[in-house]
């Protein structure tokens, strides 16, 4: 009798342990994996000096990655450093550690000038950053930073920056990471560029007044992934004068798919 009770107890304990193990496994399987997400962060600061209209100011709106620490940190650091390379006055960017420091430094530059030259410094001194997640897939995140700065002169400067990341690692991607053969894609883009802007194949790329360095076609500093294709975007001064403005070339995925490593 005692022997049977011992066997029954052992079987019960084995069943219970198996059940607990199963439940633990189910909990592990059902536990949600953190998903990278973005929230919009907005920062604003204006001069502390008296002003009436068009008070000098700086406003920054950027997407901030969260939920996956290592990936999010990589993306957020790249975005901040890019903004830091835009919002500054002088020869080199400020050594700011965050957006608040950056805005304080920018306004500080204006206020120092205003105090030194009270009758000469403009009141429209400003910087604006408007960032957004322009494109997102399981493999690519493309952030767009529209920027405008005015620190004196006849007019301000407006442009767009494209930041492309590996969605799984947060690594900032270069063209070598995106295209299977950058040179082959460049040649194809030049052909399409010449067609759009009516530059004959046998003529110099600058034959119609463009300003490509060394008279050689080059890919733009910024390429944007869009829903239906790639947008090659040349900011003002990149290949033409300010008066001519920005230049764009759109290439459908159906035409450039063979050149892409990531989609």
ZAZA-879192 format. One record per residue (C-alpha): residue in three letters; x, y, z. Coordinates in steps of 0.25 Angstrom, whole numbers, plus 5000, padded with zeros to 4 digits. Layout:
! ZAZA-879192
AlaXYZ;...
! end
This chain:
! ZAZA-879192
Unk500050005000;Unk501150105004;Unk501850064991;Unk500650104983;Unk500450234990;Unk501950264988;Unk501750244973;Unk500550324972;Unk501150444979;Unk502350434970;Unk501450434958;Unk500750554963;Unk501950634965;Unk502450604951;Unk501150654945;Unk501250774954;Unk502650804950;Unk502350784935;Unk501150874936;Unk501950984942;Unk502950974932;Unk501950984921;Unk501351104927;Unk502751164928;Unk502951134914;Unk501651194910;Unk501951324917;Unk503251334910;Unk502651314897;Unk501551404899;Unk502451514905;Unk502351634896;Unk503751674889;Unk503951824890;Unk503651894877;Unk504352024873;Unk503452144873;Unk503552294871;Unk502952414879;Unk503052554875;Unk503952644884;Unk503752794882;Unk504752904888;Unk504653054887;Unk505453174892;Unk505453324889;Unk506353434893;Unk506353484907;Unk506653624901;Unk505453724899;Unk504853714885;Unk503553744877;Unk503253674865;Unk504053554859;Unk504753524872;Unk506053444870;Unk505753294874;Unk506053154871;Unk504953044870;Unk505352894869;Unk504352784866;Unk504952644864;Unk504452494865;Unk505052424877;Unk505252274876;Unk504952194889;Unk504652054894;Unk505851984889;Unk507052054896;Unk508252024888;Unk507552044874;Unk506852164879;Unk508052224885;Unk508852214872;Unk507652284864;Unk507452394874;Unk508952424875;Unk509052434860;Unk507852524859;Unk508352614870;Unk509752624864;Unk509152664851;Unk508352774857;Unk509552814864;Unk510252834851;Unk509152924846;Unk508753014858;Unk509953094861;Unk510653224858;Unk512153244855;Unk513153154849;Unk512853024856;Unk511652954863;Unk511452974878;Unk511952874888;Unk510552854893;Unk510152724900;Unk508652734898;Unk507552814891;Unk507352914902;Unk508852944902;Unk508852964887;Unk507753064888;Unk508353134899;Unk509653144891;Unk508953194879;Unk508253304886;Unk509453334894;Unk510153364880;Unk509153464876;Unk509053534890;Unk510553554890;Unk510553614876;Unk509353704880;Unk510053754892;Unk511353784884;Unk510653844872;Unk509253894877;Unk508853964864;Unk509353864854;Unk508953724858;Unk507653684852;Unk506353644859;Unk506053524850;Unk507153434855;Unk506553294856;Unk506653144854;Unk505553044851;Unk505652894850;Unk504452814846;Unk504752664847;Unk503852544844;Unk503952394841;Unk503752404826;Unk503852254822;Unk503852134831;Unk503951984828;Unk504451854835;Unk505851884829;Unk505952034827;Unk505552164835;Unk505752294828;Unk505652424836;Unk505452554829;Unk505952684835;Unk505452814829;Unk506252934833;Unk506353084832;Unk507353174838;Unk507553324837;Unk508753394843;Unk508853514835;Unk509053544820;Unk508053564809;Unk507253434812;Unk507253314821;Unk507553174816;Unk506553054815;Unk506852914812;Unk506552764815;Unk507352664821;Unk507152514820;Unk507652414831;Unk507552264827;Unk507652164838;Unk507652004838;Unk506351984846;Unk506851864853;Unk508151924858;Unk507952074858;Unk509252084850;Unk509352204840;Unk509452154826;Unk510352204815;Unk510052194800;Unk511052074800;Unk510052004810;Unk508852034802;Unk509252004788;Unk509851884782;Unk510751964773;Unk510852114776;Unk511552144763;Unk510552074754;Unk509452144761;Unk510152274759;Unk510252254744;Unk508752214743;Unk508352334751;Unk509252424742;Unk508452374730;Unk507152404736;Unk507652544742;Unk508052584728;Unk506752534722;Unk505952624732;Unk506752744731;Unk507052734716;Unk508552724717;Unk509052654704;Unk509752524706;Unk511052574699;Unk511052704706;Unk511652744719;Unk510752724731;Unk510952874734;Unk510552914720;Unk509252974724;Unk509853054736;Unk509852954747;Unk511052954757;Unk511452804759;Unk512852804765;Unk513952774755;Unk512852764744;Unk512452624748;Unk511152574752;Unk510952534766;Unk509852474775;Unk509252574784;Unk509652584799;Unk508152544802;Unk507352424796;Unk505952404802;Unk505252264802;Unk503752294798;Unk502552194796;Unk502752174781;Unk504252214779;Unk505452284782;Unk505552434782;Unk506952494779;Unk506952634786;Unk507952744783;Unk507852854793;Unk508153004789;Unk509553034786;Unk509852884784;Unk509852884769;Unk509253014766;Unk509153164771;Unk508153204782;Unk507253274771;Unk507053134764;Unk506653064776;Unk506652924779;Unk506652814769;Unk505952674770;Unk505952544762;Unk504952434765;Unk505252294762;Unk504152184763;Unk504552054770;Unk504151984757;Unk505352054751;Unk506352044762;Unk506051914770;Unk507251844764;Unk508151944770;Unk507651934784;Unk508151844796;Unk507051894805;Unk505651924802;
! end
